[in-house]
């Protein structure tokens, strides 16, 4: 993959780099191999999974495991696993492509996602050669199924507060584990588990636990709102004996394992959200064209047109920021020395560099799929509420996406928290950028900024200065205690997400327009997203500033906000542009981008 050019090889750089220098990887950059894999998985999903979805949802373990083994035969369980152990060791783009294409049974795609992500990557990245030799070849084929045990009854989002203990036995041959894990996906069917425990009470560490380990048992299946075709159970450790050679990486290094594999899980979840959104758009658009009311198809009603357009704009934006994020991750991996004995450990630890962006992809991807499926169900009306139609089960299955892989609330704290760290540790020139705001507001312009989206580029650049301005005021007011002001940190996270997504959308649209001028729909999408982003940013900014100044916001601050508003507001005809977008979707009868 061509290197992503950036002055700062670290997350959050979008906030301090001009949009004119942004290089955004997108699906238009897919190789022929990427496209072939995407179509292969789509075909497999349609022919093997969708055709048996009803049976999968009946909690048919044998069927699901059989399909997992079929995916193993296609090489789709070994995308991230070295060839030495039977894998394909492809790029992270391919991982996202498969996650996006497995759309028809979220229950099954969840089984696959754990198998190829949080269930196996700890071994790929941090395992010893002996551990890799023992487990990875069987993971690649689907002979064994993986699970990941982090969450506990009293430690969900606060994972490091887990109370499961691990004490070395007197003979030094085993760690003795005691405690309980809950909400563990794949657990009832899995053969091997990545489990986190406190060694000697305070050293957060990871272990590989085999299903038949003495003292280890599986709890009863949970009765869930959705994802009914997947297994979710507690894990119970009662003096469970885990061989010392099953310690993963080093004592006390569990956090590095836990959170860096979650970064991969987060962008995969975002990819699944994008794939599900596209499917929902296709179903809703087709239904709208067929369903008649008051003598004409409901697709012709302006309220339905708006919904189809909103669904499309949001999905295009999610797609754009998702693959931009994956491009950054892959670029980081490409910088590593493959001959380094710690190459795979370095991959795992490198994921933290872009924790901001992977958390953004998780939040925006999951909230996009929820929005799109909800709007799609509304278009179906009463039929949408029936299980015989496609969006009722999708609505139930989708809801968990805002909770697992770190709740969206926690991920918003991660976004702002890491941005604070990069500012205070001067990993990014955030202070310099803040000091340059006045200069930009007085005469700053983007050089060589031309084309159909020139105004949107200027708007986004101004939006970055507004974000920096609010960020600075919050840091001045609260210092490092800002992390405790969660309403404000959530607002800052939403501002950062919106700017990153808008920039990704506009830069991708510019790329498409340069190479394919026969249609300007992507231009309409970028204009709509940017214009509506401005309204959100201004509203959030006023709310945040009033909170920062405890309702005593000064005239100077209000005047500054008005200056930002004057430079950011666009004269975009959002209503008619949405009509153009909806017409384009109706014409193509699917999501075409």
C-alpha positions, 0 to 999 in steps of 0.5 A, a space after each residue: 500500500 502506498 505510504 500515507 504522507 503525514 508530518 506526524 506519524 501519530 494519532 490526532 494529527 488531522 487537527 493540526 495538519 491542513 486539509 490540503 496536505 491530507 492523504 486519505 486512503 479510501 476504497 477507491 484505492 483498493 487493489 484488484 486483490 482487495 476487490 476480489 476478496 470483497 466479492 468472494 466474501 459477499 458471495 459466500 455471505 449470500 450463498 452460505 450464510 444468508 441462505 441459512 440465517 434462520 437456522 443460524 439464529 436458532 443457535 445451531 452450534 454445529 452449523 455455525 462451526 461448520 461455516 467457520 471451518 468453511 471460512 478457514 478453507 477459504 483463508 478467511 480465518 488467517 488474514 492476520 496470521 503469519 504464513 509460517 502458521 498457515 495464515 495469509 498475513 494480509 493487510 488490515 484493509 483486507 481485515 476490514 473488507 471481510 468484516 464489511 462484507 459479512 452482513 447477513 448474519 451479525 450473529 455469525 459475523 460476531 463469531 468470526 470477528 472474535 476468532 480472527 481478532 481479540 481471540 487470536 491476535 494476542 497470540 499472534 502479536 504477543 505469543 511465544 514461538 511455542 504458543 504460536 505453533 500450538 494454537 495458530 495452525 488450528 485457529 487458521 483452519 477453524 479446528 479450534 474456536 477462540 474467545 476473549 475474557 476481559 469483562 467481569 461483574 464489577 469491572 466492565 469499562 474499567 477493565 483494569 479493576 478486574 478482580 480475577 486473581 492468578 497466584 503461582 503454585 508452590 511447585 511453580 508449574 501453574 498459575 492458580 486462577 480464581 474469579 469470574 468473567 461475564 458477557 464472553 462471546 463464543 465462550 460456550 463453543 470455544 476451545 481456547 480463551 485469552 483471559 486477564 487476571 491480576 498476578 499477586 493481586 496487582 499485576 494485570 496479566 494475560 493467560 491462554 486458558 484451554 477449555 479442559 483446564 482443571 478448575 475452569 468451567 463455562 456458565 449458562 448461556 445468556 438470554 440476549 436481546 439480539 445476536 441470538 445465534 451466537 454464544 455468550 456465557 460467563 467463565 468461572 475460575 475455581 482454583 483453575 490450573 493454568 500452566 506457567 508456559 501459558 502466561 502471555 507476554 510478560 507479567 504486568 503487561 496485560 493492559 498492552 495486550 487488552 487495549 491494543 487488540 481492542 483497537 483492531 476490534 473497534 475498526 472491525 466493528 466500524 466496518 461491520 456497521 458500514 456494511 450493515 448500513 449499506 444493506 439497510 439503505 438498499 432494502 429501504 430504497 427498494 421498499 420505498 419505490 414499491 410501497 404506494 400511498 396516496 396514489 404514488 410510491 412513498 419514494 416520491 415523498 420529500 420526507 422519505 427522500 430526506 431519510 434516504 439521503 441522510 442515510 446515504 450521507 452518513 454511510 459515505 462519511 463513515 466509509 470514508 473515515 473508516 478506511 482512512 483510519 485503516 490506511 493510517 494503521 497499515 502505514 504504521 505497520 509498514 514502517 516496522 522492520 520485519 526482520 526485528 525479532 519483536 516485529 509482532 510485538 511491535 505491531 501490537 504496541 503500534 496500534 496505540 498510536 492511532 487509538 484516537 482514530 480507532 475509537 472514532 471509527 467505532 463510535 461513528 460506525 456504530 452510531 451510523 448503523 444505528 441511525 441508518 437501521 432506525 431510519 430504514 425501519 421507519 420507512 418500512 412503517 408497520 412492516 418494519 416492526 415485523 420479523 418477516 421483514 429485514 430490519 426488525 432483527 437488524 435493529 435488535 442485533 445492532 444495538 450491542 454495537 454501541 456497548 461492546 469493544 468499549 462503550 461509546 461513552 468510554 471511547 469518547 473519553 479515550 478520544 479526548 484523553 489521548 488528545 490531552 496526552 498528545 497536547 500535554 506531552 507535546 507529541 503534536 504541536 497543539 499549543 503552537 496551533 492554538 497560538 496561531 488561531 488569531 493569525 488564521 482568523 485574520 487572514 489565513 487561507 488555504 493555499 491552492 484551494 480550488 474546485 467544487 469543494 473549496 468552500 468546504 475545505 475552508 470551513 473545515 480548517 476554520 472548524 479545526 481552529 474552533 475545536 482548538 479554541 474550545 480545547 484550550 479554554 477547557 484545559 486552561 479552566 480544568 487542567 488535567 482535571 478535564 478528564 473528570 468533566 465528562 460532559 465536556 470531554 464528550 462534547 470535545 470528542 464529538 467535535 473531533 469526530 465530526 471534523 475528522 469525518 468531514 475532512 475524510 469525506 471531503 478529501 475522498 470526494 475530491 479524489 473521486 471527482 478528479 478521477 470520475 467526473 461524470 457524476 457530482 453526487 459525491 460532491 453533494 454528499 460532501 457539501 451536505 455533511 460539511 454544512 450540517 457539521 457546522 451547525 452541530 459544531 456551533 451548538 456544541 461549542 456554545 454549550 461547552 463554553 457556557 459549561 467551561 465558564 459556568 454560565 458567565 461566558 464573557 463578551 470577548 468569548 461570545 464575539 470570538 464564537 461569532 467570528 468562527 460562525 461567520 467564517 464557517 457558515 456555508 450557503 449550501 442548499 441542503 434540501 435540494 442536494 438531498 433530493 439529488 442524492 436520493 434520486 441517485 440511490 433510487 436510480 442505482 437501486 443500491 448503495 453505489 459508492 
